[in-house]
Amino acid sequence: MGRNTDTHRKVLFGRRRGRRLSPGRQRLIDDVLPRLRVTLPAADGILDMDALFPGPVRDVWLEVGFGGGEHLAAQAAAHPEIGFIG
C-alpha cells in the first residue's frame, strides 16, 4: 500500500516553539558560547582534536543531548584525562 503524499499529514514529535531563555542563560549563550564553540574546518579539512583542549587528553567523549550540562560537568570533573564535547 503506497503513501498518498497529498493527504499524508506531517506529524511533529517535540516542540514547535520553546519558552524564552532566562536572562542568565541568554548571557551564557552570548558571552560564554563563543569561547567554547568548536569551529569546524572546511569540507575537505580535518578537525584537530588536540587543539580543542588546553592540555593533552587520553580520549575524547561526545555527549549528545546534554541538557543543562550538569552531568557533563560532573563527568569532566571526575575524568580530567578525558576531553568532553557536549
C-alpha positions as a LaTeX table, in Angstrom:
\begin{tabular}{lrrr}
\hline
Residue & $x$ (\AA) & $y$ (\AA) & $z$ (\AA) \\
\hline
Met1 & 0.00 & 0.00 & 0.00 \\
Gly2 & 1.59 & 3.29 & $-1.08$ \\
Arg3 & 1.58 & 6.59 & 0.69 \\
Asn4 & $-0.52$ & 9.36 & $-0.80$ \\
Thr5 & 1.61 & 12.47 & $-0.30$ \\
Asp6 & $-1.35$ & 14.78 & $-0.99$ \\
Thr7 & $-3.28$ & 13.55 & 2.05 \\
His8 & $-0.38$ & 12.47 & 4.27 \\
Arg9 & $-0.33$ & 14.56 & 7.43 \\
Lys10 & 3.05 & 15.59 & 8.81 \\
Val11 & 3.45 & 14.71 & 12.48 \\
Leu12 & 5.87 & 16.56 & 14.73 \\
Phe13 & 7.13 & 14.90 & 17.88 \\
Gly14 & 8.54 & 17.59 & 20.14 \\
Arg15 & 8.08 & 21.30 & 20.48 \\
Arg16 & 7.44 & 23.71 & 17.68 \\
Arg17 & 8.42 & 26.60 & 19.93 \\
Gly18 & 10.04 & 26.65 & 23.33 \\
Arg19 & 9.97 & 29.07 & 26.19 \\
Arg20 & 12.27 & 32.07 & 26.08 \\
Leu21 & 15.64 & 31.62 & 27.70 \\
Ser22 & 16.11 & 33.15 & 31.11 \\
Pro23 & 18.32 & 36.27 & 31.10 \\
Gly24 & 21.11 & 34.28 & 32.78 \\
Arg25 & 21.08 & 31.53 & 30.17 \\
Gln26 & 20.92 & 34.08 & 27.36 \\
Arg27 & 24.03 & 35.78 & 28.80 \\
Leu28 & 25.81 & 32.41 & 28.84 \\
Ile29 & 25.00 & 31.87 & 25.19 \\
Asp30 & 26.06 & 35.40 & 24.28 \\
Asp31 & 29.23 & 35.56 & 26.40 \\
Val32 & 30.49 & 32.02 & 27.03 \\
Leu33 & 29.43 & 30.02 & 23.97 \\
Pro34 & 31.69 & 31.92 & 21.55 \\
Arg35 & 34.71 & 30.90 & 23.68 \\
Leu36 & 33.65 & 27.23 & 23.86 \\
Arg37 & 32.25 & 26.70 & 20.38 \\
Val38 & 34.03 & 24.21 & 18.14 \\
Thr39 & 34.64 & 25.73 & 14.73 \\
Leu40 & 34.51 & 23.06 & 12.07 \\
Pro41 & 37.05 & 23.09 & 9.26 \\
Ala42 & 36.16 & 23.42 & 5.59 \\
Ala43 & 34.52 & 20.39 & 4.00 \\
Asp44 & 37.87 & 18.96 & 2.94 \\
Gly45 & 39.65 & 19.78 & 6.23 \\
Ile46 & 40.32 & 17.69 & 9.33 \\
Leu47 & 39.37 & 18.80 & 12.83 \\
Asp48 & 42.43 & 18.94 & 15.09 \\
Met49 & 41.03 & 17.38 & 18.29 \\
Asp50 & 44.20 & 18.10 & 20.28 \\
Ala51 & 43.78 & 21.83 & 19.66 \\
Leu52 & 40.34 & 21.81 & 21.32 \\
Phe53 & 41.69 & 21.22 & 24.83 \\
Pro54 & 44.21 & 23.15 & 26.94 \\
Gly55 & 46.29 & 20.06 & 27.70 \\
Pro56 & 46.75 & 16.51 & 26.44 \\
Val57 & 43.75 & 14.18 & 26.76 \\
Arg58 & 43.65 & 10.40 & 26.65 \\
Asp59 & 40.34 & 10.24 & 24.79 \\
Val60 & 37.51 & 12.48 & 23.59 \\
Trp61 & 33.90 & 11.78 & 24.57 \\
Leu62 & 30.89 & 13.34 & 22.88 \\
Glu63 & 27.73 & 13.86 & 24.93 \\
Val64 & 24.62 & 14.36 & 22.81 \\
Gly65 & 21.54 & 15.91 & 24.38 \\
Phe66 & 23.36 & 17.12 & 27.48 \\
Gly67 & 20.51 & 19.30 & 28.78 \\
Gly68 & 21.73 & 21.90 & 31.27 \\
Gly69 & 25.20 & 20.33 & 31.33 \\
Glu70 & 25.22 & 19.23 & 34.98 \\
His71 & 26.02 & 15.59 & 34.15 \\
Leu72 & 28.58 & 16.61 & 31.55 \\
Ala73 & 30.32 & 18.92 & 34.05 \\
Ala74 & 30.33 & 16.18 & 36.70 \\
Gln75 & 31.84 & 13.69 & 34.24 \\
Ala76 & 34.50 & 16.20 & 33.20 \\
Ala77 & 35.40 & 16.82 & 36.85 \\
Ala78 & 35.57 & 13.07 & 37.54 \\
His79 & 37.66 & 12.33 & 34.41 \\
Pro80 & 40.16 & 15.17 & 33.85 \\
Glu81 & 42.15 & 12.99 & 31.45 \\
Ile82 & 39.17 & 12.90 & 29.01 \\
Gly83 & 38.22 & 15.72 & 26.64 \\
Phe84 & 34.45 & 16.27 & 26.72 \\
Ile85 & 32.35 & 17.83 & 23.98 \\
Gly86 & 28.65 & 18.43 & 24.63 \\
\hline
\end{tabular}
